[in-house]
Amino acid sequence: MDLIIARTLGLLVIATVVAIIARRISLPYTVGLVVAGAALSLLRIDTGIVLTHDIVFDLLLPPLLFEAALNLNWQDLRRDMVPVLTLSILGVIIGAAVVAAGMHQLFNWPLASALVFGVLIAATDPVAVIAMFKDAGIKGRGRMLVESESLFNDGVAAVLFALAVAAVQGGSQSPIAAAASLVVTAGGGIAIGLAIGAAGLLLAGRTTEHVVEAAVTGITAYGAFLAAGHLHVSGVLATVAAGLLMGNAGLQGRNAPWGLSPQGREYVLELWDFAAFIANSVVFLLIGITVARVSVNTLALPAIIGAVLLVLLGRAATVYPISFLFSGSRWRISAGDQHVLWWGGLRGALALALSLALPADLPLRSGIVLVTFIVVVFSVLVQGLSMKMLLARVRMSPHHKPLMGKP
């Protein structure tokens, strides 16, 4: 036990030092973490913690999802719900189809493996971009769209992934049955999240102790995720739904009987900001450690390069055509800001968790895990490092509130 505590404390010390250095040299925090993790691995420093599906999915993913949902404003989200849902649902399907078709046709991956990889890599995780928005003081519609689209497409990708794995393992379903399963899994997750979120609000409303109120939010976040998983519905969507409800009714609802106390609101936001910092630190440090240990042979290199390009192509095939659909409406998205949505579609924790959850007998399982890790590292390092230049090109600033076209 002492060894585990010491190693965990060591990771937190490293994360803190990286955060300080990254801020001083204007480096994206997540990029610094991946580099630091790779350095630890190359120096053969044993952290004693291995990146597994259970660590990412059950321990680290709920606080990341809940913190992001907690800070989303429902009024802003409701105004842009149409483009957000279109990007999240249709976008995941298009992106997955492009990647799956490319890996199957160009690199002769079995169709089942290509399909599963296409679905799991379709989930975006713009942690580095959101961190830049925070550092630069950028708020408004653009940040809301990037963050909310990521939250919802994480849920859609997780649901589609479960269906895809079931299909390739022989659980063939008719299109109607598959659609019904999708609706039940997604709808059930949202319903459970709202129910647990409402229960959390009622419980928190019975006290004015800010520490107790914060404890209730923790129970809500993990309770929604675990309850949904136990009932075989989407834990990702359950946590997002619970976070949205608690954030808007509990934190932003003024003088409401179910709202948190003023001190509780401030404390809860700070607490979850810290929790997200810890979760991100562990995830990206472990990504760097794991990838530095991976050996890439020359046979795998073409597929790795091809996968990176196909993921970018799939994201482009998502953002630009869907944005064109709204070009003549009140949801219009400007050309420069479409580039931000495209290049800011980073891959991260959820894609890794899903790849590590693949069944052992899936053809090319080890190849899928390897390629997923490389795609995530590429998106964090290359896209994350270059985002500041792109943001400058589209003239984003703290005073440029509507990143996207004004609705």
C-alpha positions in Angstrom: 0.0 0.0 0.0 2.8 2.4 0.9 4.4 1.7 -2.5 1.2 2.5 -4.4 0.8 5.7 -2.4 4.4 6.7 -3.1 4.1 6.1 -6.8 0.8 7.9 -7.1 2.3 10.8 -5.2 5.3 10.8 -7.6 3.0 11.0 -10.6 1.2 14.0 -9.0 4.6 15.7 -8.3 5.6 15.2 -12.0 2.2 16.5 -13.2 2.5 19.6 -11.0 6.0 20.4 -12.3 4.9 19.8 -15.9 2.0 22.2 -15.3 4.3 24.9 -14.0 6.8 24.5 -16.8 4.1 24.3 -19.5 2.5 27.5 -18.3 5.9 29.3 -18.3 6.8 28.3 -21.8 3.3 28.5 -23.2 3.2 24.8 -24.0 -0.1 22.9 -23.9 -0.3 21.0 -20.7 -1.4 17.7 -22.2 1.5 17.8 -24.6 3.9 18.3 -21.7 2.4 15.4 -19.9 2.8 13.0 -22.8 6.4 14.1 -23.3 7.2 13.7 -19.6 5.6 10.3 -19.6 7.7 9.2 -22.6 10.8 10.5 -20.9 10.0 8.5 -17.7 9.7 5.4 -19.9 12.9 6.0 -21.8 14.8 6.6 -18.5 13.3 3.2 -17.4 11.7 4.7 -14.3 9.0 2.3 -13.1 5.8 4.2 -12.1 4.1 1.0 -11.0 0.9 2.0 -12.7 -0.2 0.5 -16.0 -2.8 2.0 -18.4 -5.7 -0.4 -18.5 -9.3 -0.2 -19.5 -10.6 -0.4 -15.9 -8.3 2.5 -14.8 -9.4 4.7 -17.7 -13.0 3.8 -17.9 -14.0 3.3 -14.3 -11.7 5.6 -12.5 -10.6 8.5 -14.7 -13.3 8.9 -17.3 -16.3 9.8 -15.0 -14.6 13.0 -13.5 -13.5 14.1 -17.0 -17.0 13.8 -18.4 -18.8 15.1 -15.3 -16.6 18.2 -15.0 -17.1 19.2 -18.6 -20.9 18.6 -18.4 -21.0 20.5 -15.1 -19.7 23.7 -16.9 -22.0 23.6 -19.9 -24.8 26.1 -19.9 -28.1 24.6 -20.9 -29.5 27.7 -22.5 -26.5 28.0 -24.8 -26.5 24.3 -25.6 -30.3 24.3 -26.4 -29.8 27.1 -28.9 -27.2 25.0 -30.8 -28.6 21.5 -30.1 -29.3 20.8 -33.7 -25.7 21.3 -35.0 -24.3 19.7 -31.9 -26.4 16.5 -32.2 -25.8 16.4 -36.0 -22.1 16.6 -35.5 -22.2 14.1 -32.7 -24.5 11.4 -34.3 -24.1 11.8 -38.0 -20.5 12.9 -37.6 -19.5 9.8 -35.7 -21.1 7.6 -38.3 -19.4 9.4 -41.2 -16.0 9.5 -39.5 -16.2 5.8 -38.5 -17.3 4.8 -42.1 -14.4 6.7 -43.7 -11.8 5.2 -41.4 -13.2 1.6 -41.6 -13.5 1.7 -45.4 -9.9 3.0 -45.7 -8.3 0.5 -43.4 -10.2 -2.4 -45.0 -9.6 -1.4 -48.6 -6.1 0.1 -48.4 -4.4 -2.0 -45.7 -6.5 -5.3 -46.0 -7.7 -5.2 -42.4 -10.5 -7.6 -41.8 -13.8 -5.8 -42.1 -14.7 -6.6 -38.5 -11.5 -5.1 -37.2 -11.7 -2.1 -39.4 -15.3 -1.4 -38.4 -14.5 -1.6 -34.6 -11.4 0.6 -35.0 -13.4 3.2 -37.1 -16.0 3.5 -34.4 -13.7 3.7 -31.3 -11.4 6.3 -33.0 -14.4 8.5 -33.9 -14.8 9.8 -30.4 -13.0 13.2 -30.0 -11.4 14.5 -26.8 -10.4 18.2 -27.2 -8.8 18.4 -23.8 -5.7 20.3 -25.1 -7.9 22.7 -27.1 -10.2 23.4 -24.2 -7.2 24.0 -22.0 -6.0 26.6 -24.5 -9.4 28.3 -24.5 -9.2 28.5 -20.7 -5.6 29.8 -20.8 -6.5 32.5 -23.4 -9.7 33.4 -21.6 -11.8 32.5 -24.7 -15.5 31.8 -24.0 -18.7 31.9 -26.0 -20.4 29.8 -28.6 -17.3 28.3 -30.2 -15.9 26.8 -27.0 -19.4 25.5 -26.1 -19.7 23.8 -29.5 -16.3 22.1 -29.4 -16.8 20.9 -25.9 -20.4 19.8 -26.1 -19.9 18.0 -29.4 -17.1 16.1 -27.9 -19.2 15.1 -24.9 -22.1 13.8 -27.0 -20.0 12.1 -29.6 -18.2 10.3 -26.8 -21.5 8.8 -25.8 -22.6 8.0 -29.3 -19.2 6.4 -30.1 -19.3 4.3 -26.9 -22.8 3.0 -27.7 -21.9 2.2 -31.4 -18.7 0.5 -30.2 -20.7 -1.9 -28.0 -23.0 -2.7 -30.9 -20.1 -3.2 -33.3 -18.3 -5.5 -30.9 -21.5 -7.5 -30.4 -22.0 -7.8 -34.1 -18.4 -9.0 -34.9 -18.7 -11.6 -32.2 -21.6 -13.2 -33.9 -24.5 -11.4 -32.3 -26.1 -10.5 -35.7 -29.1 -8.2 -35.5 -31.5 -6.9 -38.0 -31.3 -3.2 -38.8 -34.5 -2.6 -36.8 -33.2 -4.6 -33.8 -29.8 -2.7 -33.9 -31.6 0.6 -34.1 -33.8 -0.4 -31.1 -30.8 -1.5 -29.1 -29.1 1.9 -29.9 -32.1 3.8 -28.7 -32.4 1.7 -25.5 -28.7 2.0 -24.7 -28.5 5.7 -25.3 -31.9 6.6 -23.9 -31.5 4.4 -20.9 -28.1 6.0 -20.1 -29.6 9.5 -20.3 -32.7 8.5 -18.2 -30.5 7.0 -15.5 -28.2 10.0 -15.5 -31.2 12.4 -15.1 -32.7 10.3 -12.4 -29.5 10.1 -10.3 -28.8 13.7 -11.0 -32.2 14.7 -9.7 -31.8 12.5 -6.6 -28.4 14.2 -6.0 -30.0 17.6 -6.3 -32.7 16.7 -3.8 -30.2 15.3 -1.4 -27.8 18.3 -1.7 -30.7 20.7 -1.1 -31.2 19.2 2.3 -27.9 20.7 3.6 -25.9 23.9 3.4 -22.6 22.2 4.3 -20.4 22.8 1.2 -18.3 19.7 1.9 -21.4 17.5 2.0 -22.7 19.1 -1.2 -19.4 18.3 -2.9 -19.6 14.7 -1.7 -23.1 14.4 -3.2 -21.7 15.5 -6.6 -19.0 12.8 -6.4 -21.6 10.2 -5.6 -23.7 11.4 -8.5 -20.9 11.3 -11.0 -19.7 7.8 -10.2 -23.1 6.5 -9.3 -24.6 7.4 -12.6 -21.7 5.8 -14.5 -21.7 2.6 -12.5 -25.5 2.2 -12.3 -25.7 2.6 -16.1 -23.0 0.1 -16.6 -24.7 -2.4 -14.3 -27.9 -2.0 -16.3 -26.0 -2.4 -19.6 -26.8 1.1 -20.9 -24.4 4.0 -21.7 -22.4 5.1 -18.7 -20.9 7.9 -20.7 -24.2 9.5 -21.5 -25.5 8.9 -18.0 -22.6 10.8 -16.5 -23.0 13.6 -19.0 -26.7 13.9 -18.4 -26.2 13.9 -14.6 -23.5 16.6 -14.9 -25.7 18.8 -17.2 -28.6 18.6 -14.8 -26.6 19.2 -11.7 -24.6 22.0 -13.3 -27.6 23.9 -14.6 -30.2 23.2 -11.9 -27.8 23.0 -9.0 -25.0 25.4 -9.8 -26.6 27.9 -12.0 -30.1 27.9 -10.6 -30.4 30.9 -8.4 -32.5 30.7 -5.2 -33.9 27.4 -6.2 -34.9 24.9 -3.5 -32.8 22.2 -5.1 -29.8 24.4 -5.8 -26.5 24.2 -4.0 -25.6 26.9 -1.5 -23.5 29.9 -2.8 -20.5 28.5 -1.0 -21.2 25.0 -2.2 -21.4 26.2 -5.9 -17.9 27.8 -5.7 -16.4 24.8 -3.8 -17.9 22.2 -6.1 -16.6 23.9 -9.3 -13.1 24.2 -7.8 -13.2 20.6 -6.6 -14.2 19.2 -10.0 -11.6 21.4 -11.7 -9.0 19.8 -9.5 -10.5 16.3 -10.1 -10.3 16.8 -13.9 -6.7 18.0 -13.5 -5.7 14.8 -11.6 -7.5 12.6 -14.1 -6.0 14.3 -17.2 -2.5 14.2 -15.5 -2.7 10.5 -14.9 -4.2 9.7 -18.4 -1.7 11.6 -20.4 1.4 10.7 -18.4 0.4 7.0 -18.8 -0.1 7.5 -22.5 3.4 8.8 -22.9 4.8 6.0 -20.7 3.0 3.3 -22.7 3.7 4.6 -26.2 7.4 5.0 -25.5 7.5 1.3 -24.7 5.8 0.3 -28.0 8.0 -1.1 -30.8 6.8 -0.3 -34.3 8.0 -2.6 -37.0 8.2 -1.6 -40.7 5.2 -3.7 -41.6 3.0 -1.7 -39.2 4.3 1.7 -40.2 2.2 2.1 -43.4 -1.0 1.2 -41.5 -0.1 3.7 -38.7 0.5 6.5 -41.1 -2.6 5.6 -43.1 -4.7 5.5 -40.0 -3.6 9.0 -38.9 -4.4 10.4 -42.3 -7.8 8.6 -42.5 -8.8 9.9 -39.1 -8.1 13.4 -40.3 -9.9 12.8 -43.5 -12.9 11.3 -41.6 -13.0 14.3 -39.4 -12.9 16.6 -42.4 -15.7 14.6 -44.0 -17.7 15.2 -40.9 -17.1 18.9 -40.1 -17.2 20.5 -43.5 -20.2 18.8 -45.2 -22.3 19.1 -42.0 -21.3 22.7 -41.5 -22.4 23.3 -45.1 -25.9 22.0 -44.2 -26.3 24.9 -41.8 -24.6 27.5 -44.0 -28.0 29.2 -44.8 -29.5 29.0 -41.4 -29.1 30.7 -38.0 -26.7 27.9 -37.1 -24.1 29.0 -39.7 -20.5 28.1 -38.9 -17.8 30.3 -40.5 -15.1 28.7 -42.6 -12.3 29.6 -40.3 -14.1 28.2 -37.3 -14.8 25.0 -39.2 -11.1 24.5 -39.3 -10.9 24.8 -35.5 -13.6 22.1 -35.2 -11.7 19.9 -37.7 -8.1 20.3 -36.4 -9.3 20.4 -32.8 -10.9 17.0 -33.0 -8.3 15.4 -30.8 -8.4 11.7 -29.7 -7.9 10.8 -26.1 -9.0 8.8 -23.1 -12.2 7.2 -24.4 -10.6 5.9 -27.6 -7.8 4.3 -25.5 -10.3 2.8 -23.0 -12.4 1.3 -25.8 -9.3 -0.2 -27.6 -8.1 -1.8 -24.4 -11.6 -3.3 -23.9 -11.5 -5.2 -27.2 -12.1 -9.0 -27.0 -8.8 -11.0 -27.1 -10.0 -13.1 -30.0 -10.7 -10.1 -32.3 -8.5 -10.3 -35.4 -5.6 -7.7 -35.3 -6.5 -6.7 -31.7 -2.9 -5.8 -30.9 -2.6 -3.8 -34.1 -5.8 -1.8 -33.3 -4.5 -1.0 -29.8 -1.1 0.1 -31.2 -2.6 2.3 -34.0 -5.0 3.8 -31.5 -2.2 4.8 -29.2 -0.2 6.4 -32.1 -3.3 8.3 -33.4 -3.9 9.7 -29.9 -0.3 10.7 -29.4 -0.2 12.3 -32.9 -3.4 14.3 -32.1 -2.1 15.5 -28.8 1.4 16.4 -29.9 1.0 17.6 -33.5 -2.6 19.0 -33.4 -2.3 20.2 -29.9 0.9 22.0 -30.5 -0.3 23.6 -33.7 -3.7 24.7 -32.4 -2.4 28.0 -31.0 -1.3 29.0 -34.5 -4.6 28.0 -36.0 -6.5 30.0 -33.3 -4.4 33.0 -34.1 -5.1 32.7 -37.8 -8.9 32.8 -37.2 -8.3 35.7 -34.9 -9.7 34.3 -31.8 -9.2 36.4 -28.7 -10.8 36.8 -25.2 -12.9 39.5 -26.7 -14.0 37.5 -29.8 -17.0 35.8 -28.1 -18.7 34.0 -31.0 -16.1 31.6 -32.3 -18.8 30.3 -34.7 -21.4 32.2 -36.6 -23.9 34.1 -34.5 -27.1 32.1 -34.2 
